[in-house]
Amino acid sequence: MNLLDMNLSPAWKPLLEGHGWHTQHWCEAGAANASDAEIMAWAKAQGYCVVTNDLDFSAILAATRASGPSVIQIRGQDLSPATLGTTLLSVLDAARATLQRGAILILDVRTSRIRTLPI
């Protein structure tokens, strides 16, 4: 499964790739001025989960009742790998099959929730 990083620190890439997750930042894949809808369409077509702290991507899935792509929404004040890395890696491993089918995963320091798509 591939992860499309939308707006997180570049420090996430070596951590995720070091644990077997292929990651790509949107700036490597598409235009900086692309709409959220364009990004979502690209991610779905290319088999990527969108990893973000932006609420818009989950809202698009809810509003359109789409079945994908999966969105991993990281929330909190400190979004660094040092704070959330171990938790995210554990949750990604546990939720891999669900994310491949289509889901929204919300993660913060204390909890994680996952909802299958469509909502």
GIPEQUI-V631125 format. One record per residue. PSI is psi in whole degrees, 0 to 359 (NA if undefined). BURIAL is 1 if it has 9 or more other ideal C-beta (glycine too) atoms within 8 Angstrom, else 0. D_CENTER is the distance of its C-alpha to the mean C-alpha in Angstrom with 1 decimal. Layout:
# GIPEQUI-V631125
{{PSI BURIAL D_CENTER} {PSI BURIAL D_CENTER}}
This chain:
# GIPEQUI-V631125
{{142 1 11.0} {148 1 9.3} {128 1 6.2} {111 1 6.4} {123 1 6.7} {316 1 7.9} {31 0 10.1} {167 1 10.1} {143 0 13.2} {345 0 14.2} {342 0 15.2} {325 1 11.8} {307 1 12.5} {326 0 15.8} {309 1 14.7} {315 1 11.9} {330 1 14.2} {343 0 17.1} {20 0 15.8} {10 0 15.3} {122 1 11.8} {126 0 12.1} {151 1 10.0} {137 1 11.0} {146 1 10.9} {325 1 11.6} {340 0 15.1} {343 0 15.8} {327 1 15.1} {184 0 16.3} {140 0 18.4} {332 0 17.7} {16 0 19.2} {145 1 17.2} {161 0 16.5} {322 0 13.3} {320 0 14.8} {318 1 15.5} {316 1 12.0} {317 1 10.8} {317 0 14.0} {313 1 13.5} {317 1 10.0} {315 1 11.8} {327 0 15.0} {357 1 13.7} {36 0 11.8} {147 1 8.3} {139 1 4.9} {123 1 3.4} {123 1 2.1} {167 1 5.4} {9 0 8.5} {128 0 9.9} {342 0 11.2} {323 0 12.1} {319 1 9.2} {322 1 9.8} {322 0 13.4} {315 1 13.6} {317 1 12.6} {316 0 15.2} {325 0 17.8} {351 0 17.8} {34 0 17.5} {157 1 15.4} {3 0 14.6} {171 0 11.4} {165 1 9.0} {149 1 6.8} {131 1 4.3} {110 1 3.2} {116 1 5.8} {127 1 7.9} {151 0 11.4} {175 1 14.8} {316 0 17.3} {104 0 16.7} {23 1 13.1} {153 1 14.7} {329 1 14.2} {327 0 17.7} {316 1 17.0} {355 1 13.7} {308 1 13.4} {318 0 15.6} {314 1 14.1} {315 1 10.5} {318 1 12.2} {315 0 14.3} {320 1 11.9} {316 1 9.9} {316 0 13.5} {328 0 14.7} {6 1 12.1} {308 1 11.9} {319 0 14.3} {318 1 13.0} {325 1 9.5} {331 0 11.7} {334 0 13.7} {117 1 11.2} {165 1 9.9} {124 1 8.3} {124 1 7.7} {128 1 9.1} {134 1 10.1} {187 1 13.0} {325 0 15.9} {328 0 17.9} {167 0 16.0} {147 1 13.1} {146 0 13.2} {137 1 11.9} {131 0 13.3} {153 0 13.9} {154 1 14.1} {160 0 16.1} {NA 0 16.7}}
